[in-house]
Amino acid sequence: IEGKRILVFGYGGRFAVGAELLARGAAHVVLCDRYVLLDHERNLELLPKYEKYLQLTNGKILPRPERVTVIHGDIREAKIQAQISGVDFVLSSSVYEHLSDVEGVTAALAKLTAPAGSHLHFIDLRDHYFKYPFEMLAYSEDIWTTFLNPTSNLNRYRMPAYRKVFEQHFRRVHINVLARQEDEFKKMGSRVRPEFLTGDLSVDSVTLIELFAESPL
């Protein structure tokens, strides 16, 4: 990452990841989040370790603009994209499963990525009522969106769906399975709706993936 521009998508209001990326050699970090409240208490704890990248202004910790760009808004909007030039890496963790427009967001992020740039996304495929990791797959789209979908929004994309979206925007896509829960999936029996099934238990029971995509089209 030395000398690279890195976009952290869905940074969550905390500057720690951005500051550490800079400390490890990144040239510039873009912190982007559509829905965020700055975590001033946690950010204050980052001084003095990261005072090269953060500053205390009117009692609040803010990034130094020459090293960090902070963007709060919808990455799909032209006015937001105009603030970001080609970035070398796009990173996210437990963000993608909450997106309501996976296709649109991925297209926007790919557009902002340099020709030789890469993406790394950690995506949690579980129902976030974690005691029952596949429960959300038992309901129709109408029932889910009308009555059961949490305020954080779970799009219920499965691993093949993510692969399909990224392959439309990148020359190379690799998915590494970090966790699967085959026994829990088997307990669901016939309750999982057919649109979420491939017939391959090793695919259908995946709960956590690392998605790496290179070279936007």
Disulfide bonds with the S-S distance in Angstrom:
none
